[in-house]
Amino acid sequence: MSGERGRFAWALTGSGHFLLESLALARRLPRVDLFLSGAAEEVLPMYGVRVEALREHFRIFRDKTQSAVPVGALYYEQYHTLVVAPATSNTVAKCALGISDTLPTNMFAQAGKLGIPCFVFACDTEPVVLTRAPHDWVTLRPRRVEFENVERLRAFDHCAVACSVEELEAALDARLRALALAWNPSSS
């Protein structure tokens, strides 16, 4: 599929870790649709982001059906790339174990089955993670299981795992080049 016909599918989970930076990257990409988990809808307002404001930049799909109806768009070749960013350790674990019970995890499973490249920005990838909580900064110490799930995810076909916003940006830059597309001009 040519990059001109396809779109980026960007799945948001319930993570606040680099949420605003991830959304800033999504805004710079051409033709992006957001797929929100129920947890994402709960977390976005905690970080001052309104779904209505996101509609100014993106088409929005919400996790409101038991069968994840929006996933069907993947079957019609509407998307050339899936991004899951930021991805909670819960989402990473589910994806790594093949569980697809939320819109983002279902998107990941189906994209993999269709051979659609997927980029996952995993939150818990360092021994110590400093992250912005809604009202303060928090230091987290991910457990061994989080690291093991990230490694499981790295082994998946058609999946690249980013451990920082910079790594995600570099991976997306390479994907844009492969699709003969360019970043949107900065609005700042």
C-alpha positions as CSV (number, residue, x, y, z in Angstrom):
1,M,0.0,0.0,0.0
2,S,1.3,3.4,-0.8
3,G,1.9,5.9,2.0
4,E,-0.4,8.3,0.3
5,R,-3.5,6.0,0.6
6,G,-2.7,4.7,4.1
7,R,-2.8,6.2,7.5
8,F,-1.0,5.9,10.8
9,A,-3.1,4.2,13.5
10,W,-1.9,5.4,16.9
11,A,-3.2,3.6,20.0
12,L,-3.2,5.3,23.4
13,T,-3.2,3.3,26.6
14,G,-3.6,4.4,30.2
15,S,0.0,5.6,30.5
16,G,0.9,9.2,31.4
17,H,4.6,8.4,30.9
18,F,5.7,10.9,28.1
19,L,2.0,11.1,27.1
20,L,2.2,14.7,26.0
21,E,5.5,14.1,24.1
22,S,3.9,11.1,22.4
23,L,0.9,13.2,21.3
24,A,3.3,15.9,20.0
25,L,5.0,13.3,17.8
26,A,1.6,12.0,16.6
27,R,0.6,15.6,15.6
28,R,3.8,15.8,13.4
29,L,2.9,12.7,11.4
30,P,0.7,12.9,8.4
31,R,-2.7,11.3,8.4
32,V,-3.0,9.9,12.0
33,D,-6.1,8.3,13.7
34,L,-6.1,7.9,17.4
35,F,-7.5,4.7,19.0
36,L,-8.2,5.2,22.7
37,S,-8.5,2.5,25.3
38,G,-10.9,3.1,28.2
39,A,-7.9,3.7,30.4
40,A,-6.6,6.4,28.0
41,E,-9.9,8.2,28.2
42,E,-9.5,8.2,32.0
43,V,-5.9,9.4,32.0
44,L,-6.0,12.1,29.3
45,P,-7.9,14.6,31.4
46,M,-5.5,14.1,34.3
47,Y,-2.8,15.5,32.0
48,G,-4.9,18.4,30.7
49,V,-5.9,16.8,27.4
50,R,-9.5,16.8,26.3
51,V,-10.7,14.3,23.7
52,E,-12.6,17.2,22.0
53,A,-9.3,19.1,21.6
54,L,-7.7,16.0,20.0
55,R,-10.4,15.9,17.4
56,E,-8.9,19.1,16.0
57,H,-5.9,17.1,14.8
58,F,-7.1,13.5,14.6
59,R,-9.9,11.2,13.9
60,I,-10.8,9.5,17.2
61,F,-11.9,5.9,17.7
62,R,-12.9,4.8,21.2
63,D,-13.0,1.5,23.0
64,K,-16.8,1.3,23.3
65,T,-17.6,-2.1,21.8
66,Q,-17.0,-5.6,23.2
67,S,-15.7,-6.8,19.8
68,A,-13.4,-3.8,19.2
69,V,-15.2,-2.8,16.0
70,P,-12.7,-0.1,15.0
71,V,-10.1,-2.9,14.5
72,G,-11.9,-3.8,11.3
73,A,-10.4,-0.8,9.5
74,L,-7.1,-2.7,9.5
75,Y,-8.6,-5.4,7.2
76,Y,-9.5,-2.8,4.6
77,E,-5.9,-1.6,4.3
78,Q,-6.6,1.8,5.7
79,Y,-3.5,1.7,7.9
80,H,0.2,1.1,6.9
81,T,1.5,1.5,10.4
82,L,0.4,1.0,14.0
83,V,2.0,2.9,16.9
84,V,1.2,2.1,20.5
85,A,2.5,5.0,22.5
86,P,2.9,5.3,25.4
87,A,2.3,1.7,26.3
88,T,1.7,0.7,29.9
89,S,3.4,-2.3,31.4
90,N,-0.1,-3.9,31.4
91,T,-0.5,-3.3,27.6
92,V,3.0,-4.6,27.0
93,A,2.3,-7.7,29.0
94,K,-1.0,-8.4,27.2
95,C,0.6,-7.9,23.8
96,A,3.6,-10.1,24.7
97,L,1.3,-12.9,25.9
98,G,-1.2,-12.6,23.0
99,I,-4.1,-11.1,25.1
100,S,-6.2,-8.7,23.1
101,D,-9.0,-7.5,25.3
102,T,-8.7,-3.7,24.8
103,L,-8.7,-1.6,21.6
104,P,-4.9,-1.1,21.7
105,T,-4.1,-4.8,22.4
106,N,-6.6,-5.9,19.7
107,M,-5.1,-3.5,17.2
108,F,-1.6,-4.9,18.0
109,A,-2.7,-8.5,17.6
110,Q,-4.5,-7.9,14.3
111,A,-1.8,-5.7,12.9
112,G,0.7,-8.4,13.6
113,K,-1.5,-11.0,11.9
114,L,-1.8,-8.7,8.9
115,G,2.0,-7.9,8.7
116,I,1.4,-4.2,9.4
117,P,4.5,-2.7,11.0
118,C,4.0,-1.8,14.7
119,F,6.0,0.5,16.9
120,V,5.5,0.2,20.7
121,F,6.9,2.8,23.1
122,A,7.2,0.7,26.3
123,C,7.3,2.7,29.5
124,D,9.1,0.3,31.9
125,T,12.4,-0.3,30.2
126,E,15.0,1.0,32.6
127,P,15.9,0.0,36.2
128,V,14.7,3.4,37.4
129,V,12.1,5.4,35.6
130,L,11.4,9.0,36.4
131,T,7.9,9.8,35.2
132,R,5.4,12.7,35.3
133,A,2.3,11.8,37.3
134,P,-0.7,14.1,37.1
135,H,0.5,16.3,40.0
136,D,4.2,15.5,40.5
137,W,7.2,13.5,39.4
138,V,7.4,9.9,40.5
139,T,10.3,7.5,40.6
140,L,9.4,3.9,39.6
141,R,11.5,0.7,39.7
142,P,10.1,-1.7,37.2
143,R,10.1,-5.4,38.1
144,R,11.9,-8.2,36.3
145,V,8.5,-9.3,34.8
146,E,8.2,-5.9,33.0
147,F,11.7,-6.3,31.4
148,E,10.9,-9.9,30.4
149,N,7.7,-8.8,28.7
150,V,9.5,-6.0,26.8
151,E,12.0,-8.7,25.6
152,R,9.1,-11.0,24.6
153,L,7.6,-8.1,22.6
154,R,11.0,-7.4,20.8
155,A,10.8,-11.0,19.4
156,F,7.5,-10.4,17.6
157,D,7.5,-10.2,13.8
158,H,6.6,-6.7,12.5
159,C,7.2,-5.1,15.9
160,A,9.8,-2.6,17.0
161,V,10.1,-1.5,20.7
162,A,11.2,2.0,21.5
163,C,12.5,2.8,25.0
164,S,12.4,6.6,24.8
165,V,10.6,9.3,22.9
166,E,13.9,9.8,20.9
167,E,13.9,6.1,19.9
168,L,10.3,6.3,18.8
169,E,10.9,9.5,16.8
170,A,13.9,7.8,15.0
171,A,11.9,4.7,14.2
172,L,9.0,6.8,12.9
173,D,11.4,8.9,10.9
174,A,12.7,5.7,9.2
175,R,9.2,4.6,8.6
176,L,8.3,7.9,7.0
177,R,11.3,7.6,4.7
178,A,10.3,4.0,3.8
179,L,6.8,5.2,2.8
180,A,8.2,8.3,0.9
181,L,6.4,10.6,3.4
182,A,7.6,13.5,5.5
183,W,6.8,15.0,8.9
184,N,4.2,17.7,9.1
185,P,5.8,21.1,9.5
186,S,6.1,22.1,13.1
187,S,3.3,24.3,14.4
188,S,5.4,26.0,17.1
